[in-house]
Every structure is written in structure tokens, then in C-alpha cells.
Amino acid sequence: MDNLERIYKMPFGSVYPHYVTKVEKKGRTTAELHQVITWLTGFDDEAIARHIDVGTSFEEFFAAADLNPASDLITGVVCGVRVQEIEDPVMRQVRYLDKLVDELAKGKAMEKILRA
């Protein structure tokens, strides 16, 4: 199994606690994390919890998402790769989420994170 396939199959719920830890360690809240996830995917708190509970893979998570049309405004580097240059659509969406979580943890203003 290659890296891409491994990330596709990885349960969203296995990474979610790391997102929570990352933002809380920097003084942000789970509510703010959910606001960011909701902005990107259209999932409310209940849907996010359901995806975590049932073990939805990243591939299934983003297939079910109603991706924000402004998500293509998310640019920058995650893990040494420019998100806007990632060809694979699911991988790009995973990195969009990573980038938003990074920005939240770095203390960026919510309206900037949400590309308002």
C-alpha cells in the first residue's frame, strides 16, 4: 500500500484527537476546531462526531463533504508541500484541513482562517 492509499484509508477519527491536542496546546478550543472543520466540509458537530464514531476514512469523509467553494483560497506549505500544487483531490483536501488546523494553532484570526 502506498502513502496515498494509506492516508485515504486512515480513519478521520484516528487523526482528530491530534488536531484537538494541537489547537488546545496553543490556547484554542475544540469549538474553534469544529468551526474550521464545518467551514471546510459543511459537517456540523453531530456529523463530525458520527464520522469519528463510525470510523469514516479520510476518503469517505471528503467524499461526503460539501467542500466550501472558497477552499481553493487555502494556500501555503504543509509538510514541505504547497497545498495548491497537490494534484490528487483527496490528498489536497486532507492538506487543506491540516493547513487550517495549523493556522488555528498558530493563533491566526478566525476570519483570516475562514477566508472571509
C-alpha positions in Angstrom: 0.0 0.0 0.0 1.5 3.4 -1.0 1.4 6.5 1.2 -1.6 8.0 -0.7 -3.6 4.8 -0.2 -2.7 4.7 3.5 -3.9 8.2 4.0 -7.1 7.5 2.1 -7.9 4.5 4.3 -6.9 6.2 7.6 -9.9 6.9 9.8 -10.6 10.6 10.3 -11.2 9.7 14.0 -7.7 8.5 14.4 -6.3 11.9 13.5 -9.0 14.1 15.1 -7.5 13.8 18.7 -4.2 15.1 17.3 -6.0 18.1 15.9 -7.6 18.7 19.2 -4.3 18.4 21.1 -2.5 20.7 18.6 -5.0 23.5 18.9 -5.7 23.2 22.7 -1.9 23.2 23.4 -1.9 26.7 21.7 -4.8 28.0 23.7 -7.5 27.5 21.0 -10.7 25.4 21.6 -12.4 22.3 20.2 -15.3 24.6 19.3 -12.9 26.7 17.1 -11.6 23.5 15.6 -15.1 22.4 14.8 -15.9 25.8 13.3 -12.9 25.3 10.9 -13.9 21.7 10.0 -17.5 22.9 9.5 -16.4 25.7 7.2 -14.3 23.4 5.1 -16.7 20.4 4.9 -20.2 21.6 5.8 -20.4 19.0 8.6 -22.0 20.2 11.9 -20.8 19.0 15.3 -23.2 16.0 15.2 -21.9 14.9 11.7 -18.3 15.3 12.8 -19.0 13.1 15.9 -20.7 10.5 13.7 -17.8 10.3 11.3 -15.4 9.8 14.3 -17.7 7.1 15.9 -18.2 5.0 12.7 -14.5 5.2 11.7 -15.0 7.1 8.4 -11.8 7.1 6.3 -10.5 10.4 5.0 -11.5 9.3 1.5 -15.1 8.7 2.7 -15.1 11.8 4.9 -14.2 14.1 2.0 -16.5 12.2 -0.5 -19.4 13.0 1.9 -18.3 16.6 2.5 -19.8 19.7 0.8 -16.5 21.4 0.3 -16.5 25.1 0.8 -16.2 26.9 -2.6 -13.6 29.2 -1.0 -11.4 26.3 -0.1 -9.3 26.9 -3.2 -8.1 30.1 -1.4 -6.2 27.9 1.1 -2.6 28.1 0.1 0.8 27.6 1.7 3.0 24.8 2.7 2.1 21.7 4.8 4.8 19.0 5.3 7.0 20.8 2.8 4.5 20.7 0.0 2.5 23.6 -1.4 -1.2 22.6 -0.9 -2.3 24.4 -4.0 0.1 22.3 -6.1 -1.2 18.9 -4.9 -2.7 17.1 -7.9 -4.7 14.4 -6.0 -8.0 15.9 -5.0 -8.5 13.9 -1.7 -4.9 14.5 -0.7 -5.3 18.2 -1.4 -8.5 18.2 0.8 -6.7 16.4 3.6 -3.9 19.0 3.4 -6.5 21.9 3.3 -7.7 20.6 6.7 -4.1 20.3 8.0 -3.4 23.8 6.9 -6.5 25.2 8.6 -5.6 23.4 11.8 -2.0 24.8 11.6 -3.3 28.3 11.2 -5.7 27.9 14.1 -2.9 26.6 16.3 -0.6 29.5 15.2 -3.2 31.9 16.6 -4.3 33.3 13.2 -7.6 35.3 13.4 -10.7 33.2 12.6 -11.9 35.4 9.8 -8.5 35.0 8.1 -8.6 31.2 8.6 -12.1 31.1 7.2 -11.0 33.2 4.2 -13.6 35.9 5.0 
